[in-house]
Amino acid sequence: MNIFNHARTRYTLHHHAIAYNQWAGVTEKLSVLQGMTAVEKAHLRKLTTLFMHEKKFFGAQDLQLTDAMCLIIAVQACLPALELGIRCLSGWTEIIVYPAAFRISRDVKDAAGVVHHQEQALIGESWSRGPLIVSWNDVERDMQEKQSGRNVVIHEIAHKLDMLNGPADGFPPLPHGMAVPEWTTALSETYASLVRQVEAQHLTSINPYAATSPAEFFAVISEYFFCAPHTLHNRFADVYQQLQLYYRQNPLARSLPIY
């Protein structure tokens, strides 16, 4: 970070700091933060302060956003970036919040060049340089359902991270020192196995939506990594290890008893 950016960051943290009462009131509600150390929470608070200063929140369909609602979304958006740094969340500015699931209508060209018209109901969406979009109903649901392995904000942030080096393909830019072959083997083999289970209509240990594409697989396992780490580790230990190296965090340790 150059001198100018460092000074700007210090100014933002000093003059736009999140009030402690507001921070405590929101973070106590988020089960995904349980078990974090005081140091981790302090760092997360700094990242969240910078994030909220850089982003603009908009309520869609007449949804009236409160400061607490924006903070709830911002904290969860910053959690995956805790050790990756705030720069991985730069390049876009808008967060659009719908009251509930929203419908999209668009034309999509397949690999053969044929254009198909699609209409879908979504709870979240993100583009590389565009907005992050979430359903508030689902943000609230994720707060209430502990260890569900679902978190729409983390899911969409994972897509943002995935697209830092091109189209979403389940292969984000890996931190220095990570072995590409080990990442590729662990994730591709588990993804292929999950696809076979879904095609055979077998029950899966994680959300079968992960079998939709490698990009969705990365986003879903990121949800489990932070929200249901025991489930991911017990079923796919090698995948958990790769995410631990990538995110430089160990949510599993946060949920272990302290003696």
N, C-alpha and C positions, 0 to 999 in steps of 0.2 A: 504494500500500500504506500503510495507516495505521500509527501508531506501535506499536499493540498487535500487529498482524500482523508487522510488521518485527522486533519483539523476539522473537516466537515463532519466526520463521524463523531468526534468529540462534542462538537457544537450540537448536533442532533440529539445525542444521548443526554446532554446537559439541559437543553431547552425544551425538549419534547419527550422527556421521560414519562413512562406510564406510571401513574399514581400507584403507590403501594397497595392501598385499599382496593383499588380496581383490579390490580394484578392478582392479589390474593383471592379476591372474591371469584374471579373467573377460573384461575388455575386449580383451585380446590375442587371445582366441579368436574375437571377433566381426568378421568381414570387413567388415560394414556400417559399422564405425567407422574403417576404414583410411583414412588421408589426412586425418583431422581434425587441426586445429591443437591445440597444447597449451591454448590459451585455450578452444577449443570443448569439449575433453574436461574441462577443469576446471569449466566451466559445466554440462556434462552430469552430472558427478559430483554437483554440488549439487542439480540437479533430481531425480536418482535418489535421493539421500538423503531429500529431502522426500517423494518418491513412496512410498518403502518405509516411511517413518514413518506415512504416512496410510492405506496400504492393508493389507489382511489377505489372506494367501495361504492357500489350502486345497487339499490334495491329495484328489482324488476317487478312488473305487475302490481305496482303501488305498495310493495313491501316497504315498510318503514324500518330502516336499520337503526339500531341503537349502538352506542359505543361498546357495550358489552358483547353484542352479537359480532361486531367487527373484530374485537379482540379474541373471541373464541375461535374464529376462523383463522386469524393471523397466527396465534400461538401454535395451532396444529400444522399450519403451513410451514412454520419455521422449524418444527421439531426434526424433520428429516435433514435439514441443513445445519443442524447444531454443530457438527464438526466439519462439514463441507464448506461452510462459510456463506455469508449473505450474497456474495457475487453470483452464486449458482442460481439465485432467484431473481436476477436482474434481466433486463431486456424486455420487460412487459410491465404494465402499470395497473391494469384494471381487474377488479374482482366483482363479478356480477352475481347477485344472490337472488334466486327465485324463491317464492314461498314454498313450493313443492316441486315435484317432478315436472319437467317442461318438455314440450314437444318441439322437434326440429324437423325441417323438411328441406331436403337437398338432393341434387343430382350427383351420383358417384360413378366414376369410370372404372371398370374392372380391368384385369390384366389383358384381356383381349381387346380392349378399347371400346367396349359396349357401355353405354351410359344407362344407369339404373336410377330410378327415382325412389328415394327412401324417406319414410316417415317413422320417427322413433320417439319414444318417451325416455328421457334421460334424467339422471339425478346429478350428473356432473359432466363437465367437458373442459378441455383445455387445448390451446394451440401453442406452437412454439413461441411466437412473438405476440400472440393475441391474449385475450382475457382468460382468466380462470373463472369457471362458472360452476356454482353448486346450488343444490336445493337445501333451503334452511330446515325443512322438515327432516331431511336425512342427516344433516349436521346434528340436530337435536337428538335424533334416534341413536346416533353413534355415541353421544355422550352418556346415554342412559343404559346402553347394552354393553356391559363390561365383558371383555374377553370374547367378543363376537367375531373378531377378525375383520370387522368392517369399519372403514373410516373414509368417507368420500373426499375429504380434504387431502389426506395423505395420498389417496389414490391418484388424484389429479396432479398433485405436486410430483409424484413419481413419474408421471407422464412428462411433466415439465423438465425434470432432470434427464429423462431418457432422450428428449429432443435437443439437448445441448450440443449434440454432435450430428444432428441430422434428423430424418423422420423417426418417429417412435417405432422401435424394433426390439425393445427389451435389452438393449446393449448401450447403456449410458457411458459417457467417458469415465474410465476407471481411474481412481487416485494412483499416484505414483507408487510403484512397488507391488501393485496387484498383478497376479499372473493371469493373463488373458485366457490361456488354455484351460486353467482350472475353473474360471468363471463360466466359460462357454460349456465345458463338459457338465458341470453341476446343474446349470440352469436348463440347458438344452435336453439333457437326458430326462430330467424330472418333468419338463414340459411335455415331451413326447409321451412319457408314461401316462401323464394326466389326460392327454388327448385320447389315448387308447381306452382309458377307463370311461371317459365321457361317451365315446363312440359306442362302447359296449353297454352303455346305460348302467354302469356300476356306480355305487355310492362313492363319493370322493371325500377326502379328509379336509379339503379346503374348498372354497367357493368354486364350483365348476365353471364360472365365468372366466376363470384364469386360463381355460383351454381355448378361449376364443382366438387368441393370437399371442405371439411372444411379448408384444407390448403390454397386453392386458395381463399376461402372466406376471411380468415384472411389477406392475402396479398392484396386483392382488397380493403377491407375496410380500410386498412392502407394507401393505395394510396389516398382514398377519405378523410381520416382524415387529412392528411397534405395538400392536393392539392385542395380539394373542401369540406371544413369542414361544410359549410352551408347545402350542399346537404345531407351529412351524418347525421347531427344533426336534420335537419327538418324531415327526413324520418325515422331515426332509433336513436332516442335520447338516448335510453338505451345502444345501442352499442357504440355510441359516448362517453358516460360517462365512459364505461369500458375501452375504448382505452385511454381516458384522464387519467385515473388512472394508466393504464399500462405504457404509454409513459411518464407520468408526465409532459405533455405539454397540452396547450389549443390553438390550431391554430385558433379556432373560435374567440377568443378574439383579435388575431392579426389583424383580418380583420374588426373589429368593428371601427366605427369612434371615434376619440378622441375629446372631447369637452373641 
